[in-house]
Amino acid sequence: MYWPEDILSVLCTVIPANDEKSQKRRHAIARYLNVACALCWRDISTKIRLRFPNVQSFVDAGLLSKKEFDVLEKIQDECESVRWLTPLHWVQQLIRKEEEENKPTASLLNQFVGELRIFRQSLRRLYSYDWVCVPLVYTQVAALATYSFFFFTLFGRQALLPDIESGREIDLKVPIFTIVQFLFFVGWFKVGQDLMRPFGLDDDDIELNYILDRNIATSFAIVNRLQSMDLPELEDDVFWKDGRDGSIPTLPHTPFSRQLSEHPPKLHAYVSIDGSAYDSESSRSCCPNSLKNKKHLNW
């Protein structure tokens, strides 16, 4: 699942101007990316389908205009499998217009196109996971095998009267171990059934509604708010003042964090060797000490 921060951060370098046309283009691209996600997710998620039962609900929510809705409906009649791709194609057309008018840096433009390709692949991968699911016969066989095993276990693990009378077996009124085994097996089976449908209505399923709201808020904040803000003036901070003298200050601790024990990474293959002479006996003698005094790893 792709997050929009990466591609929109690159977009702000491709379209950095803050005139009205540039702002509208950035805003439209951010909206089209989220529309593509919503169109894809409503096909695989029950929660998103309940929130957007039809494409007209995108117009009511403000994600699509009436003209854009008409284009999507026309494309749906001609080819059903490209409707969710249409907003991404609109993004390409807007970037093409920006290239013809303002000539952005070629490397940044190539990076944006690469991010757009990754974005499209992530949505297509979700479709693939939803289409190619676990075959129904596998779940039926697993259910039949699990419940049949415990049905026959219910009779097969009962102690026989001759064995009980002779003292070779103990008659447990409550089959404790069978009950524990049943809880583990059936519990794993139920977990496997829940994992087959990660975009369903269960409490532990992926909250695509929250992710969609979060992505929309983050997208518009990046292209509208952050890009239009003035860069704060550079000031001399503590690290700049003290770092130029050769001493880099450390970050302070609170009384609570100071009580925590730190475990910095160490070079486990590092062995301290004293002197120029080195043989197998000295290596064996220095190994126990080296395990205690490992050299810290410097990144």
C-alpha positions as CSV (number, residue, x, y, z in Angstrom):
1,M,0.0,0.0,0.0
2,Y,1.5,3.3,-1.2
3,W,1.5,6.5,0.9
4,P,1.1,9.8,-1.0
5,E,3.9,11.7,0.8
6,D,6.7,10.6,-1.4
7,I,5.1,11.4,-4.8
8,L,3.7,14.7,-3.6
9,S,7.0,15.8,-2.1
10,V,8.6,15.2,-5.5
11,L,5.6,17.0,-7.1
12,C,6.4,20.1,-5.1
13,T,9.9,20.2,-6.6
14,V,8.5,19.7,-10.1
15,I,5.9,22.4,-9.7
16,P,7.4,24.7,-7.0
17,A,5.7,28.0,-8.1
18,N,3.0,29.5,-5.9
19,D,0.9,31.2,-8.6
20,E,-2.7,30.3,-9.0
21,K,-2.2,27.9,-11.9
22,S,0.6,26.0,-10.2
23,Q,-1.4,25.7,-7.0
24,K,-4.4,24.4,-8.9
25,R,-2.3,21.8,-10.7
26,R,-0.7,20.6,-7.5
27,H,-4.1,20.5,-5.8
28,A,-5.7,18.6,-8.7
29,I,-2.9,16.0,-8.8
30,A,-3.2,15.4,-5.1
31,R,-7.0,14.9,-5.5
32,Y,-6.6,12.6,-8.5
33,L,-4.2,10.4,-6.6
34,N,-6.7,10.0,-3.8
35,V,-9.5,9.4,-6.2
36,A,-7.6,6.6,-7.8
37,C,-7.0,5.1,-4.4
38,A,-10.7,5.4,-3.4
39,L,-11.8,3.9,-6.7
40,C,-9.5,0.9,-6.3
41,W,-10.2,0.4,-2.6
42,R,-14.0,0.4,-3.0
43,D,-13.6,-2.6,-5.3
44,I,-11.7,-4.7,-2.7
45,S,-12.9,-3.3,0.7
46,T,-16.4,-3.7,2.1
47,K,-15.9,-0.6,4.4
48,I,-15.0,1.7,1.5
49,R,-17.9,0.2,-0.6
50,L,-20.3,1.0,2.2
51,R,-19.0,4.6,2.4
52,F,-19.0,5.1,-1.4
53,P,-21.8,2.8,-2.7
54,N,-21.5,4.3,-6.2
55,V,-19.3,6.8,-8.1
56,Q,-21.9,9.5,-7.7
57,S,-21.0,9.5,-4.0
58,F,-17.5,10.8,-5.0
59,V,-19.2,13.8,-6.5
60,D,-21.2,14.4,-3.3
61,A,-18.0,14.0,-1.2
62,G,-16.2,16.6,-3.4
63,L,-13.6,14.3,-4.7
64,L,-14.9,14.5,-8.3
65,S,-16.6,17.2,-10.3
66,K,-19.6,16.6,-12.5
67,K,-17.6,16.7,-15.7
68,E,-15.0,14.3,-14.3
69,F,-17.9,12.0,-13.2
70,D,-19.3,12.0,-16.7
71,V,-15.9,11.0,-18.2
72,L,-15.5,8.1,-15.7
73,E,-19.0,6.9,-16.5
74,K,-18.4,7.0,-20.2
75,I,-15.1,5.1,-19.8
76,Q,-16.8,2.5,-17.6
77,D,-19.3,1.8,-20.4
78,E,-16.4,1.4,-22.9
79,C,-13.9,-0.5,-20.8
80,E,-14.6,-1.6,-17.2
81,S,-11.0,-2.2,-16.1
82,V,-9.6,1.3,-16.7
83,R,-11.9,3.5,-14.6
84,W,-9.6,3.5,-11.6
85,L,-6.6,4.3,-13.9
86,T,-8.2,7.4,-15.4
87,P,-7.3,9.8,-12.6
88,L,-3.7,8.7,-12.9
89,H,-3.8,9.4,-16.6
90,W,-5.1,12.9,-15.8
91,V,-2.0,13.3,-13.6
92,Q,0.2,12.5,-16.5
93,Q,-1.5,15.0,-18.7
94,L,-1.2,17.8,-16.1
95,I,2.5,17.0,-15.8
96,R,2.9,17.0,-19.5
97,K,1.4,20.5,-19.7
98,E,3.7,21.7,-16.9
99,E,6.7,20.3,-18.9
100,E,5.6,22.2,-22.0
101,E,5.0,25.5,-20.3
102,N,7.6,25.7,-17.5
103,K,10.4,23.2,-18.4
104,P,11.0,21.6,-15.0
105,T,14.3,19.9,-14.2
106,A,14.5,16.7,-16.2
107,S,15.8,14.6,-13.3
108,L,13.0,15.6,-11.0
109,L,10.4,15.0,-13.7
110,N,11.8,11.5,-14.3
111,Q,11.7,10.8,-10.6
112,F,8.0,11.9,-10.4
113,V,7.1,9.6,-13.3
114,G,8.9,6.8,-11.5
115,E,7.0,7.5,-8.3
116,L,3.7,7.6,-10.3
117,R,4.6,4.2,-11.8
118,I,5.2,2.7,-8.3
119,F,1.9,4.3,-7.2
120,R,0.0,2.6,-10.0
121,Q,1.7,-0.7,-9.4
122,S,0.7,-0.7,-5.7
123,L,-2.9,-0.3,-6.6
124,R,-2.7,-3.1,-9.3
125,R,-1.0,-5.3,-6.7
126,L,-4.0,-4.9,-4.4
127,Y,-6.3,-6.0,-7.2
128,S,-4.1,-9.0,-7.8
129,Y,-4.3,-10.0,-4.1
130,D,-8.0,-9.7,-4.1
131,W,-8.5,-11.6,-7.4
132,V,-6.1,-14.5,-6.6
133,C,-7.3,-15.5,-3.2
134,V,-7.1,-18.8,-1.4
135,P,-9.3,-21.3,-3.3
136,L,-12.5,-22.2,-1.6
137,V,-11.7,-25.9,-1.7
138,Y,-8.7,-25.3,0.6
139,T,-10.8,-23.7,3.3
140,Q,-13.4,-26.5,3.0
141,V,-10.7,-29.2,3.3
142,A,-9.2,-27.4,6.3
143,A,-12.5,-27.1,8.0
144,L,-13.5,-30.7,7.3
145,A,-10.1,-32.0,8.5
146,T,-10.1,-29.9,11.7
147,Y,-13.6,-30.7,12.9
148,S,-13.5,-34.4,11.7
149,F,-10.3,-34.9,13.6
150,F,-11.8,-33.7,16.9
151,F,-15.1,-35.6,16.2
152,F,-13.2,-38.9,16.0
153,T,-10.9,-37.8,18.8
154,L,-13.9,-37.5,21.1
155,F,-14.5,-41.2,20.8
156,G,-11.0,-42.5,20.1
157,R,-9.4,-41.1,23.2
158,Q,-11.8,-42.5,25.7
159,A,-10.3,-45.1,28.0
160,L,-11.7,-48.6,27.8
161,L,-13.2,-50.2,30.9
162,P,-10.7,-53.2,31.0
163,D,-7.8,-50.8,30.9
164,I,-9.3,-48.7,33.7
165,E,-10.1,-51.7,35.9
166,S,-6.6,-53.1,35.4
167,G,-5.1,-49.7,36.3
168,R,-3.2,-49.3,33.1
169,E,-5.1,-46.1,32.3
170,I,-6.7,-43.3,34.3
171,D,-10.2,-42.3,33.5
172,L,-10.2,-38.5,33.2
173,K,-13.7,-37.2,33.5
174,V,-12.6,-34.0,31.7
175,P,-10.2,-34.5,28.7
176,I,-7.9,-31.5,29.5
177,F,-5.3,-32.1,26.9
178,T,-7.9,-32.7,24.1
179,I,-9.6,-29.4,25.1
180,V,-6.3,-27.5,25.0
181,Q,-5.5,-29.0,21.6
182,F,-9.0,-28.2,20.3
183,L,-8.6,-24.5,21.4
184,F,-5.2,-24.2,19.6
185,F,-6.3,-25.9,16.4
186,V,-9.6,-24.2,16.0
187,G,-8.1,-20.9,17.1
188,W,-5.4,-21.1,14.4
189,F,-8.1,-22.1,11.9
190,K,-10.2,-19.1,12.7
191,V,-7.2,-16.8,12.5
192,G,-6.4,-18.1,9.1
193,Q,-10.0,-17.4,8.0
194,D,-9.7,-13.8,9.2
195,L,-6.4,-13.3,7.4
196,M,-8.0,-14.4,4.1
197,R,-10.0,-11.2,4.0
198,P,-7.9,-8.3,5.5
199,F,-10.3,-5.6,4.0
200,G,-13.5,-6.9,5.6
201,L,-15.7,-5.6,8.4
202,D,-13.9,-7.2,11.3
203,D,-12.4,-5.1,14.1
204,D,-8.9,-6.3,13.3
205,D,-9.1,-5.7,9.5
206,I,-7.2,-2.8,7.9
207,E,-9.0,0.5,8.5
208,L,-9.0,1.8,4.9
209,N,-11.5,4.5,5.9
210,Y,-9.1,6.0,8.3
211,I,-6.2,5.7,5.9
212,L,-8.2,7.4,3.1
213,D,-9.1,10.4,5.4
214,R,-5.5,10.6,6.6
215,N,-4.1,10.5,3.1
216,I,-6.5,13.2,1.9
217,A,-5.7,15.5,4.8
218,T,-1.9,14.9,4.4
219,S,-2.0,15.4,0.6
220,F,-3.7,18.7,0.7
221,A,-1.5,19.9,3.6
222,I,1.6,19.1,1.5
223,V,0.6,20.7,-1.8
224,N,-1.4,23.6,-0.4
225,R,-0.1,24.5,3.1
226,L,3.5,23.4,3.2
227,Q,4.5,24.5,-0.3
228,S,3.0,28.0,0.1
229,M,4.7,28.6,3.5
230,D,7.8,30.8,3.6
231,L,11.0,29.1,4.6
232,P,12.1,30.1,8.1
233,E,15.2,32.2,8.3
234,L,18.3,30.2,9.1
235,E,19.6,30.8,12.6
236,D,22.7,29.6,14.5
237,D,21.6,26.7,16.6
238,V,23.5,25.0,19.4
239,F,25.0,22.3,17.2
240,W,26.3,24.9,14.8
241,K,27.9,27.0,17.5
242,D,29.6,24.2,19.4
243,G,30.2,21.9,16.5
244,R,32.5,24.3,14.7
245,D,34.8,24.2,17.8
246,G,35.2,20.5,17.5
247,S,32.8,19.4,20.3
248,I,29.4,18.2,19.2
249,P,26.8,18.5,22.1
250,T,24.7,15.5,23.0
251,L,20.9,15.6,23.3
252,P,19.6,16.0,26.8
253,H,17.6,13.4,28.7
254,T,14.6,13.7,30.9
255,P,14.7,12.1,34.4
256,F,12.6,9.2,33.1
257,S,14.7,8.5,30.0
258,R,17.9,8.8,32.1
259,Q,16.8,5.8,34.1
260,L,16.7,3.5,31.0
261,S,19.7,1.3,30.3
262,E,21.3,1.8,26.9
263,H,22.6,-1.0,24.7
264,P,24.7,0.5,21.9
265,P,25.6,-1.9,19.0
266,K,29.0,-3.6,19.3
267,L,31.4,-5.3,16.9
268,H,31.0,-8.9,18.0
269,A,33.9,-10.0,15.7
270,Y,36.3,-7.4,17.2
271,V,39.2,-8.8,19.2
272,S,41.7,-6.5,20.9
273,I,45.3,-7.7,20.3
274,D,48.2,-6.3,22.4
275,G,51.7,-6.4,21.0
276,S,53.0,-7.6,17.7
277,A,53.3,-11.3,18.5
278,Y,50.1,-13.2,18.0
279,D,49.6,-17.0,18.1
280,S,46.8,-19.4,18.8
281,E,47.5,-19.5,22.5
282,S,47.3,-15.8,22.9
283,S,44.1,-15.7,20.8
284,R,42.5,-18.2,23.1
285,S,43.6,-16.3,26.1
286,C,42.2,-12.9,24.9
287,C,38.9,-14.2,23.8
288,P,37.2,-14.3,27.2
289,N,38.2,-10.7,27.9
290,S,37.1,-9.6,24.4
291,L,33.6,-10.9,25.0
292,K,33.3,-8.4,27.9
293,N,35.0,-5.4,26.3
294,K,33.7,-5.3,22.8
295,K,34.3,-2.2,20.7
296,H,31.3,-0.1,20.0
297,L,30.1,0.1,16.5
298,N,30.4,3.6,14.9
299,W,27.9,4.1,12.1
